[in-house]
Amino acid sequence: MVFRKLPGVSASGMGLRLSQKFVFLLFLSGLVTLCFGALFFLPDSVRLKRIFLSKTESQPVTVGSENDVREHLKKALEDMMLSRSKTESASKDEKVTSSSNQGANTDTSFDYNKFKKCLLKPPLGIEHGKPSDPQTLQRREKVKEMMKFAWDNYKSFAWGKNELRPLTRNGHIGNMFGGLRGASIVDSLDTLYIMGLMDEYNDAKEWVETSLDLNSNGEASLFEVNIRYVGGLLSAYYLTGEEMFKRKVMVLGEKLLPAFNTPTGIPRGVINLGSGTSWSWGWASAGSSILAEFGTLHLEFVHLSELSNNGIYTEKVMNIRKLLNKIEKPHGLYPNFLSPVSGNWVQHHVSIGGLGDSFYEYLIKSYLMSDKTDEEAKKMYYSALEAIEANLVQKSPGGLTYMAEWRGGILDHKMGHLACFSGGMVVIGADDGAPEKRQHYLDLAAEITHTCHESYTTKLGPEAFRFDGGAEATATRLSDRYYILRPEVIESYMYMWRLTHDPKYREWGWEAVEALEKHCRVEAGFSGIRDVYAQTVSHDNMQQSFFLSETLKYLYLLFSDDDLLPLEDWVFNTEAHPLPVVRKSYEHDFHEKSTFFLSFFPL
């Protein structure tokens, strides 16, 4: 650009005025850029625009001293933070008063990108949790091969059915899912994804999108549909961000709500997904609901509320907790049967295994999933654990620690395979109880896990084992000797490894891998066995969907580095579907970005 010399103005004078103008314009443009940049660097830019633009509209903008600008920006930020606090408080009150009047299909305004930013670590780690130790890596690859073998055979012989019958090479539908199909597909989504089996994952995703029909009209287990289908779809969405999974799970979640239409709000165990009618299991005492079933909804339902922006799901599960807190508990224990009509216990049978197990699991996991803010869940968990220790935890003559069952004050010295999850449960809560009890909880978790390992005398364990009549962790009844590919012992190995890094847990896990290969692998998949003590193996012809969802996933995590699905960010539901910790992401994001902004312009 050529500047023409103006008449009567010296060249030196013109140069001076241009420098002054340049400096002034540079300062002014920098200030404008900084102020308006805040609209984009800070969250909730609409409110920030109101703060600045309202003043601009009513009075001219003037440039004062640096201190004036600091004070102006400080006041703006303080106003914005106060406005946010008032708005969020009003929003919470509005949700509480209106949630019961809202339909389940409210606007799903969940911000997936914001959710991802609030994870402390990448979900799949830096290198998908690849261990540096060659032997551990080789073992992990073996587990991955087992998953691919189980999946390929399911796809070849039972595609779209709920489970594979590997001996007869056909599919099994069953009556737990009310006409829903593809249980093994939905249960496997996250396992395939974290193992990096992407072709298989994409096949599963396509089937869910095109063939998962939620308009069924059959009789479904509320519990099973929730932990497998709702949990599986939630996990798949959070790991991948695929909106299709969110749409599917919101439709399914709405179909489960009528089960809560009881005088107490305690849901019945069986629901017709088409008509919405519900009833209790015919075998349940006096039409009661089961503790493990109505107590294993909290994690999934909180996330249904998160995704739908509708508090009705959280309201339903919090009502269950409210009733349980109100009623009297014998010796502080929670019996397994509760009437959904009267809200009273039906009989005093207490078990940490079947009928009770995951209720206790979900108390500590609700606390952890809330980013350790759900103090009520924490209090309920540690109170229950104290009662369990006082009444159920026993030591065998051989020195094995186990959890007996309680029948109206009489102990039954039996422990089920299902109760072997409790080693993992106790260890994940060890750091959050009373500080002086931390080591006690670590020791208790290790002792229970050791007992369950001892029940695996053939490296696979029976359905239940006893500690009476001279028995030590042994199934004395033929009806208890079967193994159906259950994950609970391996689940505790994984948690114990993550929180202690004692190498014996990886060795015990590898023993289980070798036993699964030797006793359960057949030509077309994996099958449970009828008697873990028999010299000649008899298979039950069923590849359970939880084998793909839980058993193989926990083994894969056991042989992976801790940054694969880190426990700081993820909580596993009782079907091993990882669900993220619920953080106050908006506030976290706001404070982080405001700190970033103020670091350039300290107040």
Number of C-alpha atoms within 10 A of each C-alpha: 3 4 5 6 10 9 6 6 9 10 10 8 9 12 10 11 10 11 11 11 11 12 11 12 12 12 13 13 12 12 14 12 11 15 16 15 13 19 16 13 15 19 18 14 16 10 16 22 15 13 17 16 12 11 12 12 9 8 9 8 9 7 11 9 8 10 10 11 16 16 12 13 20 16 14 16 17 11 15 18 17 12 13 15 13 11 12 12 11 11 11 12 11 11 16 13 10 13 17 15 9 12 10 22 14 13 10 16 10 14 9 15 9 12 17 17 12 17 18 10 17 16 22 19 16 12 11 18 22 20 16 10 11 10 11 19 18 13 20 22 16 16 23 21 14 20 25 18 17 23 22 16 20 28 19 13 19 22 21 23 20 26 25 32 22 25 17 11 17 18 21 18 18 13 13 17 27 22 20 25 24 25 23 28 31 26 30 28 28 27 27 24 18 20 22 14 16 13 11 19 20 14 13 22 20 12 16 21 13 8 12 19 13 17 13 17 15 18 22 22 23 26 24 19 21 24 22 25 27 30 30 30 28 26 27 27 22 20 20 12 15 14 12 14 21 23 17 20 22 21 15 19 20 17 19 25 18 17 22 21 16 16 12 16 18 29 31 28 25 26 29 23 28 16 13 17 14 23 18 21 16 11 8 16 16 14 19 28 29 28 24 23 23 23 25 27 26 23 28 24 23 23 20 26 21 17 21 20 19 24 22 25 26 20 17 21 23 16 15 20 19 11 15 18 12 9 11 13 15 14 12 15 22 24 22 26 24 25 24 24 16 13 19 17 21 18 16 18 20 26 27 27 22 17 19 25 25 27 24 25 24 25 26 23 29 26 23 25 25 19 16 17 14 16 12 14 21 21 15 18 23 19 13 19 18 15 17 23 12 13 18 22 18 18 14 17 12 11 11 17 21 27 26 26 23 21 14 12 13 10 16 16 21 21 27 26 22 20 24 28 28 25 28 27 22 25 24 23 21 20 15 16 14 10 10 9 13 16 13 12 20 21 16 21 25 21 18 25 27 21 22 30 23 17 24 20 14 15 19 27 30 29 22 23 23 23 23 15 8 11 15 19 29 23 25 17 10 11 12 20 20 22 21 23 24 20 25 23 31 30 28 31 30 24 24 27 20 21 15 12 13 12 10 12 24 21 14 17 25 22 16 21 21 13 16 18 13 11 20 23 19 15 10 22 25 31 27 24 23 21 22 24 19 11 7 9 15 16 21 19 22 21 28 21 23 22 24 27 26 25 23 24 27 26 25 26 23 26 27 24 22 20 20 21 25 20 21 15 22 20 23 19 24 22 22 25 28 25 24 26 24 22 17 12 15 14 14 11 15 16 15 13 17 15 13 13 16 15 10 9 14 10 13
